[in-house]
């Protein structure tokens, strides 16, 4: 639970799928290390690898909007926010739990059948990433196309996975089971997205937020079906534990954050507390705790050791490469990107003939080379540079990943109290986890073999049982209670709140705003002056579903690349010159809807001097 608390807090600094792989890897590593079982300790790196892969899927989920509903003053909206958070957290940890359970119960040859097509898919992803990196205009066109046609979802990765898995299935018959899993996962992503969002019309957030949740739900369903077909009840149990752990964990995390965010009671004196970092750490803690209970049940009730039917070194070295090299590279690029200053006009941006990002690559390769060489020696049978025990090897990898990522977090530390408090919040679970691992090494360097009555992963004893079902039954009561307590902490809606239901729902505001609005008057208040005959500063504004605002000047000139609209604090805002590089002319002003008209502070960049009145084109 502690290592997951740190990992999820770190994930908040980098985000997305790659960021989610770090806490996933740490959780898998520590669960195997803390088991006290020699067979699991030999699987430490493998458990970290499969856990990282499992938790990566949820990295595409968009969830911040749901927290805005929680801070409103409407019971249906708060309840909706917590319910969707439960849903998203359950999907996330459900796939992650399946990955952990699979790694600790399946034969090594079966795991390799999964990893080989996974490597092929990742290779294709890497080629596409390099292509986009070298062709930024193509990347921008792809991102625009994705936003406008696929709800900013992961349609391209799903398509690439489907195509790669299909080809792999044809050319590598012995790995067809693994290739089929990725193929059907990609198919399920498309089915989930198309049926629920694209054609089903179900959206969880505003227009500009990613809607990949339907695809992730499809992937979870495929994973569950796969485990059922393999009759791997132990891994299925871990997945079901994960669904509850992720659901309850996400709800509890946002609930714990709420009094700090709204300055309730004693928390009003905590202005420097990073409330969202606290929520991330709490989410990781509760999610890790729930999955730890599942692993504890496997240990306590005696799941049989997984079959080691092929040499261990190839998969162990591969897992070490992913955990110690690949994860560090794909996440550190985000840390370093914040350190590289933008190139100013007239500057080349070159240092000794290379851009700064080029030097970052060189330094990174120099630091990576020793790790790669050590992995090569290990693969060749030279184990002189690593601890002798399986526990020592796993502990070394865990501590390296833990403190290297902590270093990355420190690189982007800002010199303010809130940022420093965020660092301390991560240091506490990281330090305690380190101490526990070091202390455990005294008793686990030579673990005792499993001697209790064993049951293989197919055994019926791994059914979740009646207590699991009872937990699902009390979930609605839990959500209702959390909603009521949350609303009792605030008398008015928080400034960052948002509503899903009622006349003030965000989607009602944005839907009525879409289209062209012509300027009809200038006013000192929310009314139209009688017999207004003044000259209009602009002719019209057009609002698009993609947050673009096109301005038509009085002389007919059209400006389409400078302004945008966005949602903030329960209102729709105009970002005046938001795409400009000149800060002096930028401004953010709310759009006021009154009697079918829009009133905009005018001029937007000159303070509150009056309002430009707009009427929908075509309305009489």
C-alpha positions in Angstrom: 0.0 0.0 0.0 2.8 2.4 0.9 4.8 1.8 -2.3 1.6 2.2 -4.4 0.9 5.5 -2.5 4.3 6.8 -3.6 4.0 5.4 -7.1 0.6 7.0 -7.7 1.8 10.3 -6.3 4.7 10.2 -8.7 2.4 9.2 -11.6 0.6 12.5 -11.1 3.7 14.4 -12.3 4.0 12.6 -15.6 0.5 11.2 -16.3 -0.8 9.0 -19.1 0.0 5.3 -19.7 3.7 5.5 -19.2 3.3 7.3 -15.8 0.8 4.6 -14.6 3.3 1.9 -15.4 5.6 3.1 -12.6 3.2 2.5 -9.6 2.1 -0.7 -11.4 5.7 -2.0 -11.6 6.4 -1.0 -8.0 3.3 -2.7 -6.7 4.1 -6.0 -8.5 7.7 -5.9 -7.3 6.8 -5.4 -3.7 4.0 -7.9 -3.6 6.4 -10.6 -4.7 9.2 -9.4 -2.4 6.9 -9.3 0.7 5.3 -12.7 0.1 8.0 -14.7 1.9 7.7 -17.3 -0.8 10.8 -18.3 -2.7 8.7 -19.0 -5.9 7.2 -15.5 -5.9 10.6 -13.9 -5.1 12.0 -15.6 -8.3 9.1 -13.9 -10.1 9.7 -10.4 -8.7 10.8 -8.7 -11.9 8.2 -10.6 -13.9 5.4 -9.5 -11.5 6.6 -5.9 -11.8 6.5 -6.2 -15.6 3.0 -7.6 -15.9 1.6 -5.3 -13.2 3.1 -2.3 -15.1 1.4 -3.5 -18.4 -1.9 -4.0 -16.6 -2.0 -0.5 -15.0 -0.9 1.2 -18.3 -4.3 0.7 -19.9 -6.0 3.0 -17.4 -3.6 5.8 -18.2 -5.8 6.9 -21.1 -8.8 7.6 -18.8 -9.9 11.2 -18.2 -11.1 11.7 -14.7 -10.4 15.3 -13.5 -13.8 16.4 -14.7 -15.5 14.0 -12.3 -13.8 15.7 -9.4 -15.5 19.0 -10.4 -18.9 17.5 -10.0 -18.0 16.4 -6.5 -17.4 20.0 -5.4 -20.8 21.3 -6.6 -23.9 22.0 -4.4 -26.2 19.6 -6.2 -26.7 16.1 -4.7 -27.2 14.4 -8.1 -24.0 15.9 -9.5 -21.9 15.0 -6.4 -23.3 11.4 -6.4 -22.7 11.2 -10.2 -19.1 12.3 -9.7 -18.3 9.7 -7.0 -20.1 7.0 -9.0 -18.1 7.7 -12.1 -14.8 7.8 -10.1 -15.7 4.4 -8.7 -16.3 3.1 -12.2 -13.0 4.5 -13.6 -10.9 3.4 -10.7 -12.5 -0.1 -10.9 -11.5 -0.5 -14.5 -8.0 0.8 -13.9 -7.2 -1.6 -11.0 -9.2 -4.5 -12.4 -6.8 -4.8 -15.4 -3.8 -4.1 -13.2 -4.9 -6.8 -10.7 -5.3 -9.3 -13.5 -1.7 -8.6 -14.6 -0.3 -9.3 -11.1 -2.3 -12.5 -10.7 -1.3 -13.8 -14.1 2.4 -13.2 -13.5 2.3 -15.1 -10.1 0.3 -18.1 -11.2 0.9 -18.9 -14.9 3.8 -20.9 -16.3 6.8 -19.0 -17.5 6.3 -20.2 -21.1 2.7 -18.8 -21.1 4.0 -15.5 -19.9 6.6 -15.4 -22.7 3.9 -16.1 -25.2 2.2 -12.9 -24.0 5.4 -10.8 -23.9 6.6 -11.6 -27.5 3.6 -10.1 -29.3 3.6 -7.3 -26.6 7.1 -6.5 -27.7 6.1 -6.4 -31.4 3.3 -3.9 -30.5 5.6 -1.7 -28.5 8.1 -1.7 -31.4 5.4 -0.4 -33.8 4.5 2.2 -31.2 8.1 3.3 -30.9 8.4 3.7 -34.7 5.3 5.8 -34.8 6.6 8.0 -31.9 9.9 8.6 -33.7 8.0 9.5 -36.9 5.8 12.0 -35.0 8.8 13.4 -33.2 10.6 14.1 -36.5 7.4 15.4 -38.2 5.7 17.7 -35.7 3.3 19.0 -38.3 2.0 15.5 -38.9 1.6 15.0 -35.2 -0.4 18.2 -34.9 -2.6 17.1 -37.7 -3.1 13.7 -36.1 -4.0 15.3 -32.8 -6.5 17.6 -34.4 -8.1 14.7 -36.4 -8.3 12.7 -33.2 -10.1 15.4 -31.3 -12.5 16.1 -34.1 -13.4 12.6 -35.0 -12.6 10.2 -32.1 -13.2 12.2 -28.9 -9.5 12.5 -28.3 -9.3 8.8 -27.7 -6.6 6.2 -28.3 -7.9 5.1 -31.7 -4.5 4.9 -33.3 -2.8 2.7 -30.6 -5.9 0.5 -30.8 -5.6 0.2 -34.5 -1.9 -0.4 -34.5 -2.3 -3.1 -31.9 -5.0 -4.8 -33.9 -2.9 -4.7 -37.1 0.3 -5.8 -35.4 -1.4 -8.6 -33.5 -3.0 -9.9 -36.6 0.3 -10.0 -38.5 2.0 -11.6 -35.6 -0.7 -14.3 -35.3 0.0 -15.2 -38.9 3.8 -15.3 -38.8 4.3 -16.8 -35.3 2.0 -19.8 -34.8 3.5 -20.8 -31.5 2.6 -17.4 -29.9 -1.0 -17.3 -31.3 -2.6 -17.4 -27.9 -0.7 -14.2 -26.8 -1.3 -12.5 -30.1 -5.0 -13.3 -29.9 -5.3 -11.6 -26.5 -4.0 -8.4 -27.9 -6.1 -8.7 -31.1 -9.3 -9.2 -29.2 -8.3 -6.5 -26.7 -8.0 -4.0 -29.6 -11.3 -5.2 -31.2 -13.0 -4.8 -27.8 -11.5 -1.3 -27.5 -13.2 -0.3 -30.8 -16.5 -2.1 -29.9 -16.6 -0.3 -26.5 -15.8 3.1 -27.9 -18.0 2.9 -30.9 -21.0 1.4 -29.2 -20.9 3.5 -26.0 -19.5 6.9 -27.1 -19.1 7.4 -30.9 -22.6 6.1 -31.8 -24.1 5.5 -28.4 -23.6 9.2 -27.4 -22.5 8.5 -23.8 -19.9 11.0 -22.7 -18.4 11.4 -19.2 -16.8 14.8 -19.7 -17.0 18.0 -21.8 -16.2 18.1 -25.5 -12.5 18.7 -25.1 -11.8 15.7 -22.7 -10.7 12.3 -23.8 -13.4 9.6 -24.0 -11.4 6.4 -24.0 -13.3 4.8 -21.1 -15.5 2.7 -23.4 -12.5 1.2 -25.0 -10.8 0.5 -21.6 -14.0 -1.2 -20.4 -13.9 -3.4 -23.5 -10.3 -4.4 -22.7 -11.3 -5.3 -19.1 -14.1 -7.5 -20.4 -11.7 -9.3 -22.7 -9.2 -9.8 -19.9 -11.9 -11.3 -17.6 -13.1 -13.6 -20.4 -9.6 -14.7 -21.1 -9.0 -15.6 -17.4 -12.3 -17.5 -17.3 -11.5 -19.4 -20.5 -8.1 -20.4 -19.0 -9.9 -21.3 -15.7 -7.3 -19.2 -13.8 -9.5 -18.5 -10.8 -6.6 -17.1 -8.8 -5.8 -14.3 -11.3 -9.5 -13.7 -11.8 -9.8 -13.2 -8.1 -7.0 -10.7 -8.1 -8.8 -8.8 -10.9 -12.1 -8.7 -9.0 -10.3 -7.6 -5.9 -8.7 -4.9 -8.0 -12.0 -3.6 -9.3 -13.3 -3.0 -5.8 -10.0 -1.7 -4.6 -9.7 0.8 -7.4 -13.4 1.9 -7.1 -13.3 2.4 -3.4 -9.8 3.8 -3.5 -10.6 6.6 -6.0 -13.8 7.6 -4.1 -11.9 7.7 -0.8 -9.0 9.7 -2.3 -11.3 12.5 -3.6 -13.3 12.4 -0.4 -10.1 12.9 1.7 -9.1 15.7 -0.6 -12.4 17.6 -0.4 -12.1 19.2 3.1 -8.7 20.5 2.2 -9.9 21.9 -1.1 -12.9 23.7 0.3 -11.1 24.9 3.4 -13.5 23.1 5.7 -13.1 23.4 9.5 -9.5 22.9 10.7 -8.3 22.5 7.1 -8.8 26.2 6.5 -5.4 26.8 8.1 -3.7 24.5 5.5 -3.4 26.8 2.5 0.0 25.3 1.4 -1.2 21.7 1.3 -1.2 20.2 -2.2 -4.7 18.8 -2.1 -4.5 16.9 -5.4 -1.1 15.3 -4.5 -2.8 14.1 -1.3 -5.6 12.6 -3.4 -3.2 10.8 -5.6 -1.2 9.3 -2.7 -4.5 8.3 -1.0 -5.8 6.6 -4.2 -2.6 4.6 -4.6 -2.6 3.6 -0.9 -6.2 2.3 -0.9 -5.8 0.6 -4.3 -2.5 -1.0 -3.2 -4.1 -2.1 0.1 -7.0 -3.8 -1.7 -4.7 -5.7 -4.1 -2.4 -6.6 -1.2 -5.4 -8.3 0.5 -5.9 -10.3 -2.6 -2.3 -11.4 -2.7 -2.4 -12.2 1.0 -5.3 -14.5 0.4 -3.3 -16.4 -2.3 -0.4 -16.7 0.2 -2.5 -17.7 3.2 -4.6 -20.3 1.4 -1.6 -21.7 -0.5 -1.7 -21.1 -4.2 0.6 -23.6 -5.9 3.9 -22.3 -7.2 3.8 -21.4 -10.9 5.5 -23.7 -13.3 9.1 -22.8 -14.4 9.1 -24.8 -17.6 11.6 -22.7 -19.5 14.9 -20.9 -18.6 14.3 -17.9 -16.3 17.0 -15.6 -17.6 15.4 -14.3 -20.9 12.1 -13.1 -19.3 13.9 -11.8 -16.2 16.3 -9.8 -18.3 13.5 -8.5 -20.4 11.6 -7.4 -17.3 14.7 -5.7 -15.9 15.1 -3.8 -19.2 11.5 -2.6 -19.2 11.6 -1.6 -15.5 15.0 0.0 -15.3 15.5 1.4 -18.8 12.3 1.8 -20.8 10.1 3.1 -17.9 12.8 5.6 -16.9 13.4 6.9 -20.4 9.7 7.4 -21.3 9.0 9.2 -18.1 12.2 11.2 -17.6 11.7 12.9 -21.0 8.7 14.7 -19.4 10.9 15.8 -16.4 13.7 17.1 -18.7 11.3 18.8 -21.1 10.3 21.2 -18.3 14.0 22.1 -17.8 14.7 22.9 -21.4 13.8 26.6 -22.0 11.9 27.6 -25.1 14.0 28.9 -28.0 13.6 32.7 -28.2 13.3 34.6 -31.5 16.8 35.1 -33.0 18.3 32.2 -31.1 19.5 29.0 -32.7 18.9 26.9 -29.5 22.1 25.0 -30.2 24.8 24.1 -27.7 28.1 22.9 -29.4 26.1 22.2 -32.5 23.3 20.2 -30.9 19.9 21.2 -29.4 19.5 20.8 -25.7 17.2 17.7 -26.2 20.0 16.1 -28.2 22.4 16.5 -25.2 19.7 15.1 -23.0 19.7 12.0 -25.2 23.5 11.7 -25.1 23.6 12.0 -21.3 20.7 9.5 -21.0 22.5 7.0 -23.3 25.7 7.3 -21.3 23.8 6.6 -18.0 21.9 3.8 -19.6 24.9 2.0 -21.1 26.1 0.5 -17.8 22.6 -0.9 -17.0 22.3 -2.5 -20.4 25.8 -4.0 -20.1 24.9 -5.5 -16.7 21.7 -7.0 -18.1 23.7 -8.4 -21.0 26.2 -10.0 -18.6 23.3 -11.5 -16.5 21.8 -13.0 -19.6 25.1 -14.5 -20.5 25.4 -16.1 -17.1 27.7 -13.7 -15.3 25.9 -12.9 -12.0 28.9 -11.3 -10.2 27.4 -7.8 -10.2 24.0 -8.7 -8.7 23.0 -10.0 -5.3 22.9 -13.8 -5.1 19.4 -14.2 -3.6 16.2 -13.7 -5.6 15.1 -11.3 -2.9 18.3 -9.2 -3.3 17.9 -8.9 -7.0 14.2 -7.9 -6.7 15.0 -5.4 -3.9 17.8 -3.8 -5.9 15.5 -3.3 -8.9 12.7 -1.9 -6.7 14.9 0.6 -4.9 16.5 1.7 -8.1 13.1 2.4 -9.8 11.9 4.1 -6.6 14.7 6.5 -6.1 15.4 7.3 -9.7 11.8 8.3 -10.2 12.1 10.4 -7.0 15.1 12.1 -8.5 13.0 12.8 -11.6 10.3 14.4 -9.5 12.9 16.6 -7.8 14.2 17.9 -11.1 10.9 19.8 -11.6 10.5 21.0 -8.0 9.4 24.6 -7.7 10.6 26.9 -5.0 7.3 27.4 -3.2 5.8 25.9 -0.1 3.1 23.9 -2.0 5.7 22.2 -4.2 7.9 21.4 -1.2 5.0 19.9 0.7 4.2 17.8 -2.3 7.8 16.5 -2.3 7.5 15.6 1.4 4.2 13.8 0.9 6.0 11.5 -1.6 9.2 11.2 0.5 7.3 9.7 3.5 5.9 6.5 1.8 9.1 6.2 -0.3 11.3 6.3 2.8 9.1 4.0 4.9 8.9 1.5 2.0 12.7 1.6 1.6 13.2 0.9 5.4 10.7 -2.0 5.3 12.4 -3.6 2.3 15.9 -3.3 3.9 14.5 -4.7 7.2 12.8 -7.5 5.4 16.1 -8.6 3.8 17.2 -9.9 7.2 14.5 -12.5 7.3 13.8 -13.1 3.6 17.2 -13.6 2.1 16.6 -17.4 2.5 12.8 -17.8 2.5 11.2 -21.0 3.4 9.6 -23.0 0.6 5.8 -23.3 0.6 4.8 -26.4 2.7 1.1 -25.9 3.3 -1.6 -27.7 1.3 -1.5 -26.2 -2.1 -4.1 -25.5 -4.7 -3.4 -24.7 -8.3 -4.7 -21.5 -9.9 -7.8 -23.4 -11.3 -9.0 -24.5 -7.8 -12.5 -23.5 -6.8 -11.2 -22.1 -3.5 -10.2 -18.9 -5.4 -13.8 -17.9 -5.9 -14.3 -14.4 -4.4 -17.0 -15.6 -2.0 -20.0 -14.1 -0.3 -18.1 -11.3 1.4 -17.1 -10.0 -2.0 -20.7 -10.0 -3.1 -21.8 -8.3 0.1 -19.3 -5.5 -0.5 -20.9 -4.9 -3.9 -24.3 -4.7 -2.2 -23.2 -2.0 0.2 -21.5 0.0 -2.5 -24.6 2.2 -3.3 -25.1 2.9 0.4 -21.4 3.9 0.7 -21.6 6.2 -2.3 -24.8 7.9 -0.9 -23.2 8.3 2.5 -20.0 9.8 1.0 -22.1 12.2 -1.1 -24.0 13.4 1.9 -20.9 14.0 4.1 -19.2 15.8 1.2 -22.0 18.2 0.7 -22.2 18.9 4.4 -18.6 20.3 4.3 -19.6 23.2 2.1 -22.3 25.8 2.2 -21.9 26.9 -1.4 -20.5 25.3 -4.6 -16.7 25.5 -4.8 -15.3 27.8 -7.4 -14.0 24.9 -9.5 -17.3 23.0 -9.4 -19.3 21.8 -12.4 -22.7 20.4 -13.0 -23.9 17.5 -15.1 -27.6 17.9 -14.5 -30.1 20.8 -14.4 -30.3 24.1 -16.3 -26.7 25.0 -15.3 -25.2 21.8 -16.7 -22.0 22.4 -18.6 -23.3 20.6 -21.7 -26.3 22.8 -21.9 -24.1 25.9 -21.9 -21.8 24.6 -24.6 -24.5 23.2 -26.8 -26.4 26.5 -27.0 -23.2 28.4 -27.6 -22.1 26.4 -30.7 -22.5 28.3 -34.0 -22.2 31.9 -35.1 -23.2 34.9 -33.0 -23.5 38.4 -34.5 -22.6 41.5 -32.5 -25.7 43.7 -32.0 -24.7 46.3 -29.4 -22.4 47.6 -26.7 -23.9 47.9 -23.2 -23.0 48.9 -19.7 -25.0 46.1 -18.2 -26.9 42.9 -19.1 -29.4 44.7 -21.3 -29.5 46.1 -24.8 -29.6 50.0 -25.1 -32.6 51.2 -27.0 -31.9 52.6 -30.5 -28.2 51.6 -30.4 -26.6 52.9 -33.6 -22.9 52.9 -32.6 -20.1 51.3 -34.6 -19.5 47.7 -33.7 -15.9 46.6 -33.0 -16.5 43.2 -34.5 -19.1 41.7 -36.7 -19.5 38.2 -35.3 -17.9 35.3 -33.3 -18.2 31.6 -34.2 -17.8 29.0 -31.5 -16.8 25.5 -32.7 -17.1 22.2 -30.7 -13.3 22.0 -30.8 -12.9 25.0 -28.5 -11.9 27.3 -31.4 -13.3 30.8 -31.7 -13.4 32.5 -35.1 -13.7 36.3 -35.1 -15.0 38.3 -38.0 -14.0 42.0 -37.9 -16.3 44.8 -38.9 -14.3 45.1 -42.2 -14.9 41.5 -43.0 -11.5 40.2 -42.0 -11.7 36.7 -40.5 -9.3 35.6 -37.7 -9.5 31.9 -36.9 -6.2 31.0 -35.2 -6.0 33.2 -32.1 -8.9 32.7 -29.7 -10.5 29.8 -27.9 -13.2 29.0 -25.4 -13.0 26.8 -22.3 -14.8 25.7 -19.2 -13.7 27.0 -15.7 -15.5 27.5 -12.4 -18.9 26.4 -13.6 -18.8 28.9 -16.5 -17.8 29.1 -20.1 -14.9 31.5 -20.8 -13.4 33.2 -23.8 -9.6 32.9 -24.0 -8.8 36.2 -25.8 -5.6 35.9 -27.8 -5.0 32.7 -25.9 -2.9 31.2 -28.7 -0.8 34.3 -29.0 2.9 34.5 -27.9 2.4 38.0 -26.5 1.2 37.9 -22.9 0.2 41.6 -22.8 -2.8 41.1 -25.0 -4.1 37.8 -23.5 -7.2 37.8 -21.4 -9.8 35.4 -20.0 -13.3 36.6 -19.6 -16.5 34.7 -18.7 -19.4 34.4 -21.2 -22.7 35.6 -19.6 -25.9 34.1 -21.0 -28.9 36.3 -20.5 -32.3 35.9 -22.3 -30.8 34.1 -25.3 -27.9 36.5 -25.7 -24.2 36.4 -24.8 -22.6 39.3 -23.0 -18.8 39.5 -23.1 -16.6 42.0 -21.2 -15.4 44.4 -23.8 -12.6 45.1 -24.6 -11.6 41.7 -23.1 -8.0 42.8 -22.5 -8.9 46.2 -20.9 -10.8 45.4 -17.8 -14.5 45.6 -17.0 -15.6 48.6 -19.1 -18.8 47.3 -20.6 -20.2 44.4 -22.6 -20.3 43.3 -26.2 -23.8 41.9 -26.8 -24.1 38.9 -29.2 -27.2 37.3 -30.6 -27.4 33.9 -32.4 -27.2 34.3 -36.1 -30.6 33.4 -37.6 -32.5 34.2 -34.4 -35.1 36.9 -34.7 
